[in-house]
Amino acid sequence: MPSAISNGTRIRTNTPAENAYNALDSANKSIAVRQLRLSTGKRINSASDDVAGYITSRALQGRVNTLKAALNAVGDAQSVTSIAQDGLDNVGSLVTQIKDSASSAASGALGTDEKVALAKAAYRMAQQVKTVVDSTVFGGRQLLAGGFSTEFVIGSNASNALLTVGIDLTTNNSDLNVSSNNFDLSNTSTTFAGITGLNLASLNDVSTSDLGVFSSANIQTTLTSLSNALDNVNKVASYLGGVTNRLSSQSDSLNSQVTNYNAAISRIEDADVAQEQLQLVRAQFLQQASLTSLSQANSAPSTFLGLFR
């Protein structure tokens, strides 16, 4: 704290000048601080500015970074569920067309040639099912081929931090009561959409000499199997719809948390521009006053030199 002490006419020091210089130095430092804060927009530019605030703001920023990483994971999971659900919708539409062909073939008014034509048309749809399954891919992995399962980190703590997204139509998925999801149409021993004995490749075996799955003895079983297969496909699509809803909720929650944490960080480390500008003007005024005082204090020796004349 400077004090207005005069040493009279002593040569060894010029206390008023030193006081003015110290005040000028303090004003210059204050101006530098205010200009730095106004230029960066930050009240805390280093740990020395506010030790406690620096620790808190850095901890909060680390939390925000974790939440943003979780948001990216949620976005990837949403992409997976959206792509898979779109693929299942396409498969469901194709199975419906196959079922419609089988329903038409069940009519006793149709001849053998018409039934064969319906079977061949249905087989083309079955081939398209295979194409849809093969092309429903994310990250180089097929989503509908029965083997896709992955985990996404959608939180930031040890409890309830993982969401497992698996599109599983195998016997292990008891919740869906589905036994298989093998869409390989080239293997006659396979099943389709969890229906044992339903092999879509057999549609291509229908001929005028052997109606096979479209024969009077088998058509009812074929229709029932296709209905069950369609129901199973819809179950999986419904499951993915539930997962998508959860992901949307998690995304909203994470976005809200990021916003709140950013607001907390801003309150701690961001500069109050209006306040800093007021302090800058004050420091600039003190700077000018200190320069004037220093100039006056430094002119005092000339007065005493007059005693030697």
C-alpha positions in Angstrom: 0.0 0.0 0.0 1.7 3.3 -1.0 1.8 6.1 1.5 2.2 9.9 0.9 5.6 10.2 2.7 8.1 12.9 1.7 11.7 12.7 2.5 12.1 16.4 2.3 15.3 17.5 0.5 17.2 14.3 0.9 19.2 13.3 -2.2 19.3 9.6 -1.5 15.7 8.9 -2.7 12.7 10.4 -4.4 9.8 8.8 -2.5 7.0 10.6 -4.4 8.5 9.4 -7.7 8.7 5.9 -6.4 5.1 5.9 -5.3 4.0 7.2 -8.6 6.1 4.6 -10.4 4.6 1.8 -8.3 1.1 3.0 -9.0 2.0 3.2 -12.7 3.3 -0.3 -12.7 0.2 -1.6 -11.0 -2.0 0.2 -13.5 0.0 -1.2 -16.4 -0.4 -4.7 -15.0 -4.2 -4.2 -14.5 -4.5 -3.0 -18.1 -2.6 -6.0 -19.4 -4.8 -8.4 -17.4 -8.0 -6.7 -18.6 -6.8 -6.6 -22.3 -5.9 -10.3 -22.1 -9.3 -11.2 -20.6 -11.1 -9.1 -23.2 -9.1 -10.6 -26.1 -9.5 -14.2 -25.0 -12.9 -13.9 -23.4 -11.6 -15.9 -20.4 -11.3 -14.7 -16.8 -9.1 -17.7 -16.1 -6.3 -18.0 -18.6 -3.9 -19.8 -16.3 -4.0 -21.6 -13.0 -2.6 -18.5 -11.2 -5.7 -16.5 -12.1 -8.0 -18.6 -9.9 -6.5 -21.8 -8.5 -9.8 -23.3 -7.3 -11.8 -22.2 -10.4 -9.1 -23.6 -12.7 -9.4 -27.1 -11.1 -13.2 -27.0 -11.2 -13.4 -25.8 -14.8 -10.9 -28.4 -16.0 -12.8 -31.2 -14.3 -16.1 -30.0 -15.8 -14.5 -29.8 -19.2 -13.3 -33.4 -18.9 -16.8 -34.4 -18.1 -18.1 -32.5 -21.2 -15.6 -34.3 -23.4 -16.7 -37.7 -22.0 -20.4 -36.8 -22.7 -19.6 -35.7 -26.2 -17.9 -39.1 -26.9 -21.0 -40.8 -25.5 -23.1 -38.7 -27.9 -21.0 -39.9 -30.8 -21.6 -43.5 -29.7 -25.3 -42.9 -29.4 -25.3 -41.4 -32.9 -23.5 -44.5 -34.2 -26.0 -46.8 -32.5 -28.9 -44.8 -34.0 -27.3 -45.2 -37.4 -27.1 -49.0 -36.9 -30.7 -49.3 -35.7 -32.0 -47.0 -38.5 -30.2 -49.0 -41.2 -31.2 -52.3 -39.8 -34.8 -51.3 -39.3 -35.0 -50.0 -42.9 -33.6 -53.4 -44.0 -36.1 -55.3 -42.0 -38.9 -53.1 -43.4 -37.8 -54.1 -46.9 -37.6 -57.8 -45.9 -41.1 -57.6 -44.4 -42.5 -56.0 -47.5 -40.9 -58.7 -49.7 -42.1 -61.5 -47.4 -45.6 -60.0 -47.7 -45.4 -60.2 -51.5 -44.2 -63.8 -51.2 -47.1 -64.6 -48.9 -49.5 -62.9 -51.3 -48.3 -65.1 -54.1 -48.8 -68.2 -51.9 -52.3 -67.0 -51.1 -53.1 -66.6 -54.7 -51.7 -70.1 -55.4 -54.0 -71.5 -52.8 -57.0 -70.7 -55.0 -58.5 -73.8 -56.6 -59.4 -71.7 -59.7 -55.8 -71.4 -60.8 -54.1 -74.0 -63.0 -50.7 -75.5 -62.6 -49.0 -73.1 -65.0 -50.3 -70.1 -63.0 -49.1 -71.6 -59.7 -45.7 -72.2 -61.2 -45.5 -68.6 -62.4 -46.5 -67.4 -59.0 -43.8 -69.6 -57.4 -41.1 -68.2 -59.7 -42.2 -64.7 -59.1 -42.1 -65.4 -55.3 -38.6 -66.8 -55.7 -37.4 -63.6 -57.3 -38.7 -61.8 -54.2 -36.8 -64.3 -52.1 -33.7 -63.6 -54.0 -34.2 -59.9 -53.3 -34.5 -60.7 -49.6 -31.0 -62.2 -49.8 -29.8 -59.0 -51.6 -31.3 -56.8 -49.0 -29.7 -58.8 -46.2 -26.3 -58.8 -47.9 -26.5 -55.0 -48.5 -27.6 -54.0 -45.1 -24.1 -53.2 -43.8 -22.6 -50.8 -41.3 -18.9 -50.6 -40.6 -18.2 -53.5 -42.9 -20.5 -55.8 -40.9 -23.8 -57.3 -42.0 -26.6 -56.3 -39.7 -29.2 -58.9 -40.6 -27.2 -62.0 -41.1 -27.7 -63.2 -37.6 -24.2 -62.6 -36.2 -24.2 -58.9 -35.5 -23.9 -57.8 -31.9 -21.9 -54.9 -30.5 -21.7 -52.6 -27.5 -21.9 -48.8 -27.5 -20.8 -46.6 -24.6 -23.7 -44.2 -24.1 -23.0 -43.0 -20.6 -20.1 -41.7 -18.5 -20.0 -43.8 -15.4 -19.4 -47.4 -14.6 -23.1 -48.2 -13.9 -25.5 -48.3 -16.8 -22.8 -47.1 -19.2 -23.2 -49.7 -21.9 -25.9 -50.5 -24.4 -25.7 -53.7 -26.3 -27.3 -53.6 -29.8 -27.8 -57.1 -31.2 -30.0 -58.1 -34.1 -30.4 -61.7 -33.2 -33.0 -64.1 -34.7 -31.3 -67.2 -33.4 -32.5 -69.7 -30.7 -30.6 -67.7 -28.1 -33.1 -64.8 -28.4 -35.9 -66.2 -26.2 -37.5 -62.8 -25.9 -38.5 -62.8 -29.5 -39.3 -66.5 -29.7 -37.3 -66.8 -32.9 -35.2 -69.7 -33.8 -33.2 -68.7 -36.8 -32.2 -65.9 -39.2 -30.4 -67.7 -41.9 -31.2 -66.1 -45.2 -28.9 -68.3 -47.3 -31.1 -69.4 -50.2 -28.6 -71.8 -51.6 -28.7 -74.3 -48.8 -31.9 -76.4 -48.8 -31.4 -77.4 -45.2 -31.8 -73.8 -43.9 -34.7 -72.1 -42.3 -36.0 -68.6 -42.8 -36.9 -66.0 -40.2 -37.1 -68.6 -37.4 -39.5 -70.9 -39.1 -38.3 -74.5 -39.2 -38.9 -76.2 -42.5 -39.5 -72.9 -44.4 -36.8 -72.7 -47.1 -37.4 -70.0 -49.6 -35.1 -71.7 -52.1 -37.8 -74.4 -52.5 -39.9 -71.8 -54.3 -37.7 -72.3 -57.3 -38.3 -76.0 -57.2 -42.0 -75.6 -58.0 -42.7 -77.1 -61.4 -45.6 -78.4 -63.4 -44.7 -81.9 -62.4 -44.2 -81.1 -58.7 -45.9 -78.1 -57.2 -43.9 -78.7 -54.0 -44.7 -76.0 -51.4 -47.5 -74.7 -53.6 -49.2 -78.1 -53.8 -52.6 -78.7 -52.2 -51.0 -80.8 -49.5 -48.4 -78.2 -48.6 -49.9 -74.8 -49.4 -51.6 -74.4 -46.0 -48.3 -75.1 -44.2 -46.5 -72.7 -46.5 -49.0 -69.9 -45.8 -48.7 -70.5 -42.0 -44.9 -70.6 -42.2 -44.8 -67.3 -44.2 -47.2 -65.6 -41.8 -45.0 -66.7 -38.8 -41.9 -65.6 -40.6 -43.4 -62.2 -41.3 -44.4 -61.9 -37.7 -40.9 -62.7 -36.5 -39.4 -60.1 -38.8 -41.9 -57.5 -37.5 -40.9 -58.5 -33.9 -37.3 -57.7 -34.6 -38.2 -54.4 -36.2 -40.3 -53.6 -33.2 -37.4 -54.4 -30.9 -35.2 -52.1 -32.9 -37.9 -49.4 -32.6 -37.7 -49.7 -28.8 -34.0 -49.4 -28.9 -34.2 -46.3 -31.2 -36.6 -44.7 -28.7 -34.2 -45.3 -25.9 -31.3 -43.9 -27.9 -33.3 -40.8 -28.7 -34.0 -40.3 -25.0 -30.3 -40.8 -24.2 -29.3 -38.3 -26.9 -31.6 -35.7 -25.5 -30.3 -36.3 -22.0 -26.7 -36.1 -23.0 -27.3 -32.9 -25.0 -28.9 -31.3 -22.0 -26.1 -32.3 -19.7 -23.5 -30.9 -22.1 -25.4 -27.6 -22.2 -25.6 -27.4 -18.4 -21.9 -28.2 -17.9 -20.9 -25.7 -20.5 -23.0 -23.1 -18.7 -21.2 -24.0 -15.5 -17.8 -23.7 -17.1 -18.7 -20.4 -18.6 -19.8 -19.0 -15.2 -16.5 -20.0 -13.7 -13.9 -19.1 -16.4 -15.4 -16.7 -18.9 -14.8 -13.0 -18.5 -17.6 -10.5 -17.8 -16.9 -8.3 -20.8 -18.8 -5.3 -19.4 -17.1 -5.5 -16.0 -13.6 -6.0 -17.6 -14.2 -3.0 -19.8 -15.1 -0.8 -16.8 -11.9 -2.0 -15.0 -9.8 -1.3 -18.1 -11.1 2.3 -18.4 -10.3 2.8 -14.6 -6.8 1.3 -15.0 -6.2 3.5 -18.1 -7.2 6.6 -16.1 -4.9 5.6 -13.2 -2.1 5.0 -15.7 -2.5 8.6 -17.0 -2.7 10.0 -13.5 0.4 8.0 -12.4 2.4 9.3 -15.4 1.5 12.9 -14.5 2.4 12.3 -10.9 5.7 10.7 -11.9 6.5 13.5 -14.2 5.8 16.0 -11.4 7.8 14.0 -8.8 10.8 13.8 -11.2 10.7 17.6 -11.7 11.2 18.2 -8.0 15.1 17.9 -8.1 15.3 20.9 -10.4 13.8 23.0 -7.6 16.5 22.0 -5.2 19.2 22.5 -7.8 18.3 26.2 -7.7 19.9 26.3 -4.2 23.3 25.9 -5.8 22.9 28.8 -8.1 
